[in-house]
Amino acid sequence: MSIYCAQDLNQFMLAFNSPRKICCVEHLKTLTEFQTPGKANLINSTLDANRRTARLCQLSSRDRPSLKGLEALFMSKNIPIFSAKDQYPQIASELEAAVLEVLRSGSYIMGQKGKSLEQEIASICGAKHGIGVANGTDALILALWALDIGPGDEVITTPFTFAATIEAIMMRGAKPVFVDVDEKTFNIDVAAIEKVITPKTKAIIPVHLYGQSADMDPIMALADRYALKVIEDNAQAISATYKGKPTGSFGDAACISFYPTKNLGACGDAGMIVCNDDKLAERLRCLRAHGSKQRYFHEELGVNSRLDEIQAAVLLTKMAYLADWTTKRRAIAQKYFELLKNVPGIVLPNPGVKEDYAHVWHQYTVRVLSDNLAGASGNSTNGATTSMRQRVIDGLAKRNIGSMCYYPVPLHMQEAFAHYGYKKGEFPITERLADEVLSLPMFPELTDEDIQAVGQALTAIMNEQFATPVAVPTPTVSL
Ligand SMILES: Cc1ncc(COP(=O)(O)O)c(C=O)c1O
């Protein structure tokens, strides 16, 4: 069905309100053709119907827009949470030339590009060696493997991270031991680590979540005292620093993800381990290539986990922009801080501006306080079944603004890890954060206008939630 007039649009709305959302996807695609007599094409020519559909489908039924709202939605600019598409045009010619060079070279795996990338990444992480692998998850598995962590061992980390951190521990047959996070930084609560160290503890994996370093000094001191290995999960924080030193330079090994949404993202999957120890680097190189140093001679069991030359070429090209992109991310974060500083019910992230924690803003993540804590009163016309955060997500989506919860279910409460016997209530800060965190659009190509639109939207939505705006205490930042 193509939509050419308001009547067709009405039919579309009926379809949209029906439970068969799949058909609404089709209808939305055809909405690009929507015209009304005497009016210009209502649809922005750059409309990405799929993105909008996804956004609309996130809305709870009561928040789906009216016909008028739908028109407004389709005429307003789409501000996604992240956009690889917006990054591409600025580097298109360089990127295409670099990829073409690889295609023409005939050298696709373990070539010169991969070696150069390993050196450059090791260098920005302040490490001696870089070992390219297929993705960040493999980087974690291989780092644990090369450090001889396996069945019977315990590895300490937090339940407030991406599942890959835990999967890697489990893939080695070791047991993840959780400690809660710090409410201000979202990173491992260093004061809680010592209490869970047992004779079986072999390692700590601090995760530098959202682009901010964990508190590495006390972690390294504990590791020293108890002879534990430290593997930094640096998937989200490449080029962040802690007390002037880059993340990735502290532990026995550090693992990086180049997943496309990362601050330095490939055009596909890729990852790397960095370390200082020559022997460890040699073993990692061997493990990632079938346990083989010399082709067809296998010293031990290994896997196939290599970073290919096309991804290396992409990443080398993008590396030249990383510092500039980080500066832009910091400027965007600064603008969000200014725009959102007085919004009721919103707790802003730890700014990390002090030299000790130079944040790289992989995510700009606010907390939307739960209704009971925030004291909101003017919200739920249909009963208070929708959480304050969901109402914010819906309100942003109605204005064509993307947002995301990283991560809505703490890992100790996930089905896949239930056999460890952790219970709801054991990690109260993580659990509360999982209910409240909301990441806003964050990528270097966001314009001032976009940032302003996000700030205004969030302010308007939150003011609507409070009949009389109340002053909500914002935790003091002690960093
Ligand atoms: C904290 C964390 N660790 C590990 C990973 C795994 O990286 P990859 O997706 O490249 O396997 C990610 C990726 O999102 C991550 O965010």
PDBQT file of the ligand as one rigid body, heavy atoms in Angstrom, charges set to zero:
ROOT
HETATM    1  C1  LIG A 501      32.371  -3.704  28.499  1.00  0.00    +0.000 C 
HETATM    2  C2  LIG A 501      32.477  -4.574  27.283  1.00  0.00    +0.000 A 
HETATM    3  N1  LIG A 501      33.239  -5.661  27.324  1.00  0.00    +0.000 NA
HETATM    4  C3  LIG A 501      33.391  -6.467  26.258  1.00  0.00    +0.000 A 
HETATM    5  C4  LIG A 501      32.754  -6.200  25.068  1.00  0.00    +0.000 A 
HETATM    6  C5  LIG A 501      32.868  -7.184  23.946  1.00  0.00    +0.000 C 
HETATM    7  O1  LIG A 501      33.342  -6.622  22.753  1.00  0.00    +0.000 OA
HETATM    8  P1  LIG A 501      32.913  -7.226  21.340  1.00  0.00    +0.000 P 
HETATM    9  O2  LIG A 501      31.519  -6.809  21.075  1.00  0.00    +0.000 OA
HETATM   10  O3  LIG A 501      33.881  -6.599  20.396  1.00  0.00    +0.000 OA
HETATM   11  O4  LIG A 501      33.061  -8.693  21.399  1.00  0.00    +0.000 OA
HETATM   12  C6  LIG A 501      31.961  -5.057  24.965  1.00  0.00    +0.000 A 
HETATM   13  C7  LIG A 501      31.280  -4.744  23.706  1.00  0.00    +0.000 C 
HETATM   14  O5  LIG A 501      30.269  -4.102  23.642  1.00  0.00    +0.000 OA
HETATM   15  C8  LIG A 501      31.809  -4.215  26.098  1.00  0.00    +0.000 A 
HETATM   16  O6  LIG A 501      31.059  -3.130  26.061  1.00  0.00    +0.000 OA
ENDROOT
TORSDOF 0
